[in-house]
């Protein structure tokens, strides 16, 4: 992994690094001063390409980065940070965005947990209304844009109460008939990642991946507990605890909507962010299924035998082996 940029370093003789404010499998994010525009702070996303890829694939990945960055730079929505610049320096690519002040929702949730309480359902739904506006805007672009990394730490709330969906590190432009390779390391945070987002390409990923991630994010925000990963739920559908078992004050309507959004198979989820939002608000009928957790990926869970039963079978096997040995002498 390349070494992080140091405080005081300048990119393009314009963006002077203040500090590292985020780091993960997809790269690093820095707080920087815009030297040309005095007083302007910006967030600089450093994209780290998978160095294990052959050179021709890295070249394709960088070309894809610039193509997608140019699309992001044209976006204009109050709940999205403005992308103002993108460029390369050596083997690294950079995306420059508005810096969003304030706490992220993960911090707000942890504060509630420390105080042995839960975030207000009413307040969380107000945030959802803003967030779904932003996602609808992204999904209605031509071609559609999916974020692919919705999680509490990527949702910041400004001092004025505005929600911002930050970090475009895993964004995907759904261009038709286009083969896509993973341009940066990582596939999203496992707790919020749907099954279809795992794999070498994104041929099966569409806007419903964001719906799953939003559902998992709401689960975490309203219960103070992370949801079971999709891969674990694939093996045992009972591994996902119903939200109201953790937070009894949660309404039945919101619990059902969250579980619908977190359905393992994309076809079993709401088919649009608008449909999901309306279900959360009680304006959309939720499918009446006995178990929204399992969906059509449901397979029987493996059960281990009690120790006594295992010992009994072992003793029986040894007896049969001894008997056969005696007979064949």
N, C-alpha and C positions, 0 to 999 in steps of 0.2 A: 504494500500500500504506500503511495507517495506521501512524503512528509507534509504536514499541514503548513499552511502559510503562517508567517510570523507577524506579530503586531508591528505596524509601521510599513510593511511591504505594500507596494503600489502595483495594481494591475492596470495595464494600458496607460500608465501615467495619469490615471484618473481616480481609481477606487482604492483608497488607503485603508488597509485592514486595521480594525480596532480590536476584534476578538473573535474567537471561534464560538458560535452560539448553538451549533448542532452538528452531530456526526453520526453516521450509520453506514449500512452496507451500500447505500446509493451515492455516498459522497459526503462532503462537508458543506456547512453553511456558515458564512462569516457576516459579522456586522462591519460595515465599512462607511467611510465618509466619501461623498462625491466631491472631489476636489474642485471640479468646474462649477458646481452649484453649491456655494457655501451654505452650510447648515443643513444640507439634505443628507439623511442617513439612508442606506440601502442594505438589502440582504443579498449577498452574492452566493449563489449555489454553484459549487464545484462538482462537476460530473466526472466520475471515475469509470472509464470503460473497462470491460472485462479483458484484462491483459492476456488471458489464456486463449483468446480468439485469434485465428489466423489474421495476418495483416489485411487481407482483402475484406474480412468481416468487420474489422475495426474501422476501416475506411467507410464501409457502408453504414456502420453505426454512427459515425461522426456526421456523415451526410444526412442521416435521418434526424440526428439531434438538431442540426441547423434548420432543417425543414420544419420540424415541430416547434422549435423556438420562434421561428418567424410567424407561425400561426398564433402562438401564445402572446406575442407582442401586439397583436391586433385586437386582443380581447379587452373589453371595457365593461366592468361590472362592479358595483359598490362593495360586494362581498368577496372580491378577488383582488389580490395585490397586483398592481400594474407591472408587467414585464417591460423594462425600459431598454435593455441592451443584452446582447449575447455575442460571445467571441471565444477564440481559442488562444491559449498561450502554451507553446510546446505541446505535450501530449494531453493536456487538460482542456476541457471545455467549460465555459462559465455562462450562467444565466443571472442577470441582475434584475432584482425586483424591489418594489417599495418595501421598506422595513415597517413592520406592523408592531406598534408598541402594545403593551398590556400582557395579561396572563393568558396562558392557553387553558383549554377546558380540562386538561389532565390535572393541572395545578388546582383548579377550582374543585374538582372532584376529590383530590387528595385532602384538601382542606376540610371538606364536608366529612370525609371518612375519619379524619383526626378528631373532629368534633362529635363523632358518633351519630351522625345524621346523614341525610341524603339530599342531593340537589332537588329542588322543587320541580315536580313534573311540569307544572305550568311554565316555569322559567325555561326548562329544557326545550319544551315545545315551541316557545318563542324563538329560541336559537335555531331550532329545526326549520321554522318557517323561512328564516333568512338563508340558511344553508341550502335548502331545497330550491330556492330561487336561483342560487348560484349554480347548482348542479343542473337544473333545467336549462339554464343559459348555455352551459358547456355541452350538454347532450343534444341541444337543438342546433348546434353549429353544423356547418356543411363542409367537410364531414364531421360527425359527432366527435366530441372530445371526452374521454373518461379520465378521471383523476387517478384512480387505482391505489391511493394511499390515504384514504380518509381514516382518521383516528383522532382521539381527543387531543393529542399533542400537536396536531396539525390544524387545530381550530383555535384561533386566537380571538379574544374579545377585547376590543379597544376601550379606552376610558369612557367613550360615549355610548358603549353598549352595542357596537357594531361587530358582528361575527365576520371573520376573514378566514377563508380556506387557503392555507399557505402551503408552500413546498410543492412545486410542480415536478419533482424529481422523477416520478414514475408515470407521468402523463402519457397517454396514448391517443394518437389521432387515428380514428377508424376509417382510413382511406380504403375504398373498395378495391378488391383484387390486388392488394399490396401485401407481399410477404414481409413480415416483421421479425427482426431478431431482437433479443433483449439487449437494449443499448447501454444499460447500466447494471451493475451488480445488485442483486436483490429482487424480490418479487412483492415487496410490501411487508408489513408487520403481520406475523402469522396469526395473531389473535383476531385480526380484522380482515383476513384474506380469504376469499372464496376458493373452493376447490379448483375451479376452471382457470384460476390465475397462475397455478403451478404448471410448469412445463417449459419447453424450449421456445415456443412461439405463442402468439396471442390470438390464434385463429378462433378460439372458442370464448374469447373475452369480449363482452359488450357492456352497455350501460348498466346492466343488471349486476355487474360486479360492484359498482359503486353503491347500489342499493343494499347488497349484503354488508359491505363495509360500514355503511351508515347505520344499519340495524345493529351490528356488533358494537359500534361506537355508542349508540343509545343504551344498549344493554349495560355497558360498562359505566356510563355516566349515571344511570338511574339505580344501579345496584352497588356501586363502589367495588364490584368484583369483575375481573376479566372473564369474558366468555370462553368456553372450551373451544379449542381450535377446530376448524372444519375437518382436518384430517383425523383428529381424535373422534369427532362425532360420526365420521364415516364408519369407523370400526365399532362404535358403541353410541347409539343415538341417545342413550340415557345420560351421557356425560354432560349434557347441557342442562343446568338447573333452571327451572322456570323462574323468570325475574321476580314474580310476586312471592316466591318462597324465600327470597332474600330481602325484598322490600315490600312488605304487606300493604303499604300505603299507595302503591302503584295501582292505577286503574286497570281493570280487566281488558278494556279496549286497547290500551297502549301495550300491554303485555302481548296480546294476540297479534297486534300489528308488528311488533319487534320480531316475534318468532316467525311471522310470515316473511318479513324481509330477510331473515337469516336462514331461510330454507336452503338446503344443500344444493338442490338442482335449480339452475336458473329459471326453468320453465315454471317452477312452483312459487316463485317470488312475484311481487308486484312487477309489472312489465314497464313501469315508468316511475320516475321519482314523484311525479304529481300524484299517481295512484297511491304510492306509499304514504305520502303526506296526508292525503285525504283519509286514509285508513287510520292514521295516528290521531287525526282530529275528529274521527267519528263520522265522516261524510262518505266513506267508501265501505261497502260490505266486504268482510274478510272471509275467505273460503272456510267452510265449516268442515275441517278435517279433524279426526280424532287426535292426531299427533302432528303438529306443525314442525316439530323438531326434526323428524326423520326424513321426510320427502321421499322421492323415488330412489334415492341412493341408499335407502334403508336395507341393512343386511343384519342377520342375527348376530348378537354379541356372543363372543366365546365365554364360556363359564369354566372356571377351574374346579376340579373335584376336591372335596374335603380331603384332608390328609389321611384320615382313617380309611377312606375308600381307596385311595391310592395305595396305601400299605396292604390292604386286602387283596387288590389285584396283583400286586408284586408277589405276595406270598403264594397266590394261586399259580402264577406263572412259574415260579421256582419249583412248586410241587409237580407240575406237568412236565417240566424239563427233566426233573429227577426220575419221574416215572418212565419217560421215554428212554432215558439212558439205561435204566434197569432192563427194560424189555429188549433193547437192541444188543445186549451183551451176549 
